[in-house]
Amino acid sequence: MLTMAIFLILLILLMIDVPIAVAIGLTAVIFFIGMDQGSFLSLLPQRMYFGTTGFTLLAIPFFILAGNLMNTGGTTTRIFRFANAVFGHFSGGLGQVSVVSSMIFSGMSGSAVADAAGLGSIQHRAMVDAGYEPAISAAIVAGASTIGPVIPPSIPFVLYGAITSVSVSQLFMAGFVPGVLMGVAMMIAIAFMAKPRGLPSRPWQGMDEVWVSFKAALFPLMAPVIIIGGITTGWFTPTEASVIASLYAMGLGFAYKDLKIKDLPNILFLSLKQATGLMFIIATANFFGWFTIFMKIPDALIMQLTSMGASGTGFMWIVIFVVLVLGCFLDGNAIFLITLPIFMKVCSLYGIDMVNFGVVMTLLIMIGNLTPPVGMCLFAVDSFARVGIWKLAAECMPYLLGILAVTILCAFVPEISLWLPRTVMGMR
C-alpha cells in the first residue's frame, strides 16, 4: 500500500505538469514530512550531490555532445545517402533506408531523441518528397530512432551501469544483437506494409552510386568501429570513449566543412542544457532511491513476491507490465532511477542476470518513447513532422509491437543478449 501511495503521488504531480525532477524529489519530501521524519531532509543536498559524482556518468554529457556535433556536421547526410544507395530499391524503399541509417547512426550517438531530431528530420523530408504520407514517414522515423540507445554506445546503458555497478562495456556488447533484431523487425513490418500502404521504392542506382556514397560515408562509418573496438580491446573505457566520440565528430565536421567555429557555442550550449537537465533528474532521483530503501520498499516487495510463490518468470512479467505503464507517463531515464533501486534486490533473489536485465529495461523504455502522452521520440519527431502525437502513436503501432516481441524474447531467452559479451569479453 505504501508503494502504491508513493507512485500515486508521483503520477499526480506529473499529471499537473510538475517538472519530472521536481516531482521525483517532492514525492520523497512529502512522505518524509507526512511520516514525521522531516529531520532526514537534511540529507537531500548530500544525496543529490552524491548521485551525480560517479565517474561513469561523465560519459552522458559527452555522448550528448557527440550526437549534436554529428547532427550539425553533415555526418547524418552521408550515412543516409549510403544507406539509400544500398537499400533504396528494397520493398518499402526509403522506409528501409531510414531504419538502416538509424542502425548505423546509433553506433555513434547513443540517444533516441538525438537520432529522431537530427537524422530523423533528414529521413522524414526525403520520404515525404518521395511520396510517403507524412504520418507514415514520421512513424518510421520515430520507430527507427529507438534503436539508438540499444546498439552501442548507449546513454541508458551508461546510466544503468552507474546505478547498478554493472560493467558498461558488457552492457554495450549485450545490446548489439537485440538492437539489430529491432531493426530487422521494423524492416519486416515496412516490407509487409509497402504494397498495401503504397510505399514507393526507387530503381537500383548501380554499384557506382554505392561506391561513391560509401567513400563519402567511410569516416562516419568508422566511428562505431573505433568506439566499440576501443572499448572491447581495452584501449579506453566507455567514459573515455564518449570523449573520443565527441572529438571524432568534431573532426569530421571540420574536415567536411559542414561545421564552423561559429557553430560551436550554440552546440555546446544546447548540449549543456540537455546534460544538466538530465543530471538534475539523476540528482533528485538518487534521493528518491535512497528514500525507497529507507522505507524498506524493496524488502517489502521481496516478501510479497515470495509469499505469493512468484517465480523469476513471474517477476519478469511484472517488470514488463510496470515499466510499460510507467513509460506512458515518465521519461525513460526517470524510470531507471525510480525503479532500479527496487528491482535490483529482487533480481538477486531470483538469480536474474543484471546485464540481460539492463537490456530488457532499456528495450522497455524504448517502447515508452513511442507511447503517449509522454513519448519523448513522438515529441521530437512531431516537432518537425506536425502530424499530431496521437496519430503518430497509432502509426507507430507495428514498430512498437516489433520492439515488444524482441523485448519478450530477450527477457526469457537471455542468451540472445548475453552471447556476444560472453564470446568477445569472456563474460560468465
N, C-alpha and C positions, 0 to 999 in steps of 0.2 A: 504493500500500500504506500509506503514511504517513497519507493522508487517511482511508482505511478504518479504520486503527487508532485515529485520533483520535475518529472518530464512534462507534466501537465502545465505547471507554472512556466516552464521554459517555452513551451509551444504557445501559450497565451501571450507571453512577452513578444515572441516573434511575429505573431499574427497582428499585433497592434503596431508593427513596424519599429520595434526597438532594435537597434543595430545588433548583429549577432554577437560581437564581442561583449557588448554591454549586457545583453540578455543572459549570456552564459555566466558572467561574473555576478550579476544581480541576483540570479536564482540562488546561488550559494549564499550570498549575503542575507537574502530574505529568510532562508531556512536557519542560518546560524542565529539570527536575531529572534526568529519565532520560537526557537528551541532554547532560548536563554543561554546561548553560547557566544554572545557577542564579543567576548574577550579574544576569541580566536581570529577576529577580523584584523588584528594587528599583524597577522601573518600574510595578509593579502599582498602587500608590496613585495615581500620576500619571495612568495611562491610565484608571483608574476615575473619577477626578475630571474629566478632560477629556471623557469620554463623556457627562457629564450637564450640561455647561455651555452647550450650544447654545441660542440664543435661541428657536429653533423649538420646542424641547422644552417650553417653558413652557406651550404650548397643552394638553399632555396632562393635567396636574392640573386645569386649569380646565374642560376638556370632561368630565372625570370628575365634577367638582363640579356642572356643569350638569345632567348626567344624574341625579344623586342628588337634586338640588333638584326636578327635574320629577317624579320618581317619588313624592316626598313632597308636592309642592304641588298635586296634583289635575289637572295638565295631561294626564296619561295618560288619565284617566277621560273627559274632554271629547273628546279625539281619538277614543277608542273609540266613544263614543256617536254622533259624527258619521259615522264610517265605517260603523257599524251601520245608521244611517238610510238611507244611500245604497246600500250593498251587501248588507245583511242578507237581502234577498229573492232574491239570486242563488243558483244551484245550489251547494250547499256552505255556504250561509248564513254562520254566524259564522266558519267557516274562512276564507272570502274576506275577511271583515271584519278578521280578525286580520292577514292579510298586508297589506291596505291600511293599517291603522292603524300597523303596523310601518314601512311605507314613509314615512308622514308623520312618525312619531316619529324616524326615522333622520335626518331633516333637522335634528335638534336635539342628539342625544346623541353620536353617533359611536362608540358602543361596543355590541358584540353582547351582552355579558354584562349591561350596564345595561338594554338592551331586554328581554332574557329575564327578568331578575329583577324589573323594575318593571312595565312594560306587560304582560309575559308572564303574571304572576300574575292580572291582571285578565282577560285573554283566556281563560286556562285555566278560571278559575272560571265565567265566563259560558258557555263551551262545555259544560262538564260539567253545569251547571244546565239547559242546553237539551237534554240527552240524548246528548251525544257520549261515546264511550268515553274514559276518562282517558288511555290511551296514545295514541290518535289525536289528542286535543286537545293533549297535551304535545308531540307530534311537530310539529304545525302551528306551535305557539309557538316551538319550538327552531329549525325551519327559517326561519321569518319573522324571527327575531332576527338572523340572519346578514346581513340586508340593511343593518343599521345602519351598519357600517363601510365600506360601498361607496357608498351615496348620501351625499353630503357633508352636514355635516362628518364627518371620519373620523380617529380616533386612529391607526390603522395608516398612513394616508397621511401624517400628521404625522411619525411615526417614520421612514417610508421616505424622506421628503424630508430629514429631518435626517441620515440615513446617507448618502444618495446626492447631496445638494445639488441635487435636482430641485425645481422650483417646486411648493410645496404647493398654491397656487391652481390650477395646471394639473392637478394630480392630483385635486383636488376636482371640477373640471369633467369630467375624464375618467371619473370613477366614476359619474356620474349615469345615463347611458344603460345601462351594464351592470347597475346596481342596479335600474333599472326592469325590465329584461329578467329579472332574477332573480325579481322579484315576479310578473311575468306568467307565467313558467314554473311557479311554485308555484301560482298561481291556476288554471292549466290542469290541473295534477295533481289539485288538490282537486275541480275540476269533474268530471273523469273518475271519481274515487273516490266522489263524492257518492251516487250511486244504489246501487252495489254494497256500500258500507260503511254505508249508511243514515244519511248525514249530513243532519240536518234543516235547513231554512231557514224563515224566518218570513215572514208575509204583508207585502206592501208597506204601509208605515205612512203614506204620503202625503207631500205636499210640506210640510205644516205641520210635521211632525217633522224633516224635512230642514232647514227654515229655522230652527227653534228650536235644533236641535243645532249648526247652522252658526254662529249668533250666539254660542252658548256657547263654541264652539271657535275663534272668529275670531282671537283674540290668540295662542293656541298655534300656529294655522296660519300666522300671520305670522312666526313665529320663523325658519323656514328661508329665507323671502324676505329678511328683514333680514340674516341671516348670510351667505347666498350672494350676495345682491345687493350687500352692502357690500364683500365680497371682490373680486367681478368688476369693480365700478366703481372700485376702488382707495381707497375710503373708509377701509378698515382692512385690516391684514394678517391671515392666518389665526390668528396668535398673539393678536392683539388681538381677533379675532372670538370666541375662546374665553372671554375675559373678559366681552365683551358678552353672550354666550350665558348665562353664569352670572348676571350682573346681571339679565337679562331674565327668566330662570327664577325668580329670587328675587322679582322684582317681581310676576310673575304669581301666585306662591304667596301673597304677602301680599295682593294685590288680591282674590283669590278666597277669602281667609280659610281656606285649607287648610293654610297654612304658618304656624307660630307662631315667635316669637323663641326659645322654649324648645327648638324642634326643631333650631335651627342648630348647637349644639355637637355633637350626635350626627352630623348630616350632615357637618359639617366634619371630624370625627374619622374617620368612615368613608371620606371622600374622601382624607384624608391617608394612611390605611393603604393604600388601593388605589394611590395615586400613588407612595408611597415603595417599595412592593413592586415596582412596575413599573420605577421608576428604579434600584433596586438591580440588577435583571436587566440593564437597559441598561448600567449601570456595569461589571459583570463581563463582559458580552458585548463591550464595547469592548476590553477587554484580550484577550479570546479572538480578536476580529477582528484585532487587531494581531499576535497570535501566528501566525495563519494566514498573514498577509502576510510576517512574519519568516521563516516556514518555506517561503515561496515556493510555497504550495499553489495559489493562482490561476494562477501561471505554469506550474506542472506540469500543471494541468488543461487549460490552453490548448494546451500542447504535445501532450498526449494526444489532445485532440479534433481538432487539425489533422493529426496523424499518422494518425488514423482516417479522415480525409476527411469529418468531420462537417460538416453544413450548419447554418445558423441554425434551420431547421425541426427538424433532429435535436436540436439543443441545447434547443429549447423543449420537446420531448417528454421529454428528460432532466430538465429543471427540473420539469415537471409530475409525473413519477414520483417524483423525490427529495422534493419538498415534500409530496406526498400521503402518502408513507411517514413522513416526519418528523412530519406532522400527527397521526399516531396516538400519538405519544409526547411531543411538545413543544407548549408554548403558542405561539400564532401570533407573538407579539412576539419570543420567543426564536428562532424560525425565521428571522425577518427579520434579527436581529442576528448570527446564526451564518452564514447563507448569503450574504447580500448582499455582504460584502467579497470573496467568491469569485466570485459571479455577475457583479458589476459589470464586471470586466475582460473577461470572456467576451462580455458584451453589446456592449461597444465593438468587439470583434473582428469580430462578425457584423453590426454596424450596427443592432442592435435598439433601438427607441425606448424610452428609460428611463421615460417617462410611462406608456406602454401596459404595459411590463413591471411597473410598480408595481401597476397594476390587476389584471394576471394573478396576481401574487404574493398580493395581498390576497384575491382570489377563492379561491385555493388554500388559504389559511389559514382561510377561512370553512368550507371543506369539512372541514378539520381540526377545527374546532369542533364538528362533528357526528359525528366518528368516535372510537369508544373505542379504548384505555382512557383517553386524556387528551383528552376533548372538553369544552371549557370551557362551551359552551352546554348540553350534555347535563347537566353537573353543576348548572348554575344552574337549569334547568327542573325537574330531578328533586328539587331541594331542597324544592319545594312540591308537585310532582305525585306523587311517591313511586310511580313505576311501574317503576323499575329501569333502570339505564343501558343494558343490552344490549337489553332490549325496546324502549326508547325509540329507540335507534340503528337497530333494524330498521324501526320505523315511519317513521323519517326518510328511508329509502332513496329514495322518489320525489323528495323535495325535493333530496336530495344529488345525484341524477342530473341534475336540472334545473340546479343550480348548475354541475356539471361541464360540461354542454353549453354554457352561457353562457361558461364559462372557456375552453373549446377554441375557441369562436367568436372571442372577444377575442384569444386568443393568435395565431391565424392570419389574422384579419381585423382588423388594428389600427384601421382606420377607424371601427369601432363605438365605441371609446372615445375616439379622437382627434378625431372630428368636432366635438364640442361645444367643446373648448378651442380648436380651430382657428377655429371660426366666431365664438365670443364673444370670445376673447382674442387672436386673430391668431397663434396658435402655429404654427410651421412644422413 
